[in-house]
Amino acid sequence: MKKIVLGLSLTAAALFAADGAAVYSKCVACHGKDGQNTAISGVALSGDAASIEKKLNGYKDGSFGGAKKAMMVGQVASLSADDIKAVSAHIAGLK
């Protein structure tokens, strides 16, 4: 019985987990499909998931960002912690 409950819990968690690709679809207009569009930001998206997550959380709480900070603050305002974690992993995997 415990195995069934655990299995159902993991399945439910997977169904409700944030989809990094879906979250990133909102970023494509500025950052490009592969995160390499530098026209707006001047730099390509890069880094491991943890560093990207830290930056996104910094934009959200106002502790990170340069000249384009206001634009990013608005973009991340509605993202949940799970969304940020998922999109960070997705960005880290872009090539």
Protein Blocks (a to p, Z undefined) as FASTA:
>chain_A
ZZmmmmmmmmmmmmmpccfklmmmmmmmmnojnopacklnopaceddfklmmmmmmmmmn
opaccfklmmmmmmmmmpcfklmmmmmmmmmmpZZ
